């Protein structure tokens, strides 16, 4: 014990006399005194040889010694005007402060959102058929979202789409002044027909809103790609072939399609299109509710009244329109089973699409 104390005094003097003219000397000091094989650690190891009744006092002396050594190291470091590199970058072997052989920090690359990936793929397929992209506002007036699309104020089919209306700042004087969040991108088609003469061939991608309780199968907002083609002699056969082409490009040549008669106020006749279930190949599963078919879109021939609303002569021009949900197509492509995943921004979900172009 006496001997240890003497040694400590000796070391203390040595420490305090040490200067560090350069980084190498500073590093040497650190290794000799404070390193994992340094003297401070070694003296700490002597504790076990100290008689139990003296251990407490000796422990204190040792601690002070350690703090003194650390303090001196800090003083030397500051004097050198150098910030020591983080411990991982130190090399015990070389006098250089940085070890350039250590692996670098990885650069993490973000990924594209699956809905954007699929939307862009949908757009590029229709572009090859001559469609161009049209966009419009998400806050719409009643006319462009409903009225012009053959859905007057009292039309029962308005209930098909539960609407978020915006609180008016003044009492609306007529239907056109009612503001809402668009329930479909057909409102963009209305704006295109308002501003362009046929031939018209547009697709309208965008976010739409409906007042629905959020669950795995429904959401208060989702995304659509709707299309509109108006020219002379456009027929239902053109509609079918266009959509069939889309499905084959999107899902491959094996997929089958079927059309079912349906009703939309803005098209007549109207049809919904199903594709054979990609998950179970038609055998029956949860996604297709054991029918072998999944519905992917609504479509039809543009109603003459809609054309008239925009001064397009229905005797001369005909057209078809269709609308589909990007979420649904993405669900089938990537087997996403909960709609909420798309908007939760959970990195574990999103990073699965890294590298998907
Ligand atoms: N606008 C319809 C909807 O959102 C889809 C649709 C578009 C149907 C065009 C027919 C024609 O549900």
Boltz pocket constraint, residues with backbone or C-beta under 6 A from the ligand:
constraints:
  - pocket:
      binder: B
      contacts: [[A, 183], [A, 184], [A, 185], [A, 186], [A, 226], [A, 227], [A, 264], [A, 267], [A, 270], [A, 271], [A, 298], [A, 299], [A, 300], [A, 321], [A, 322], [A, 323], [A, 324]]
      max_distance: 6.0
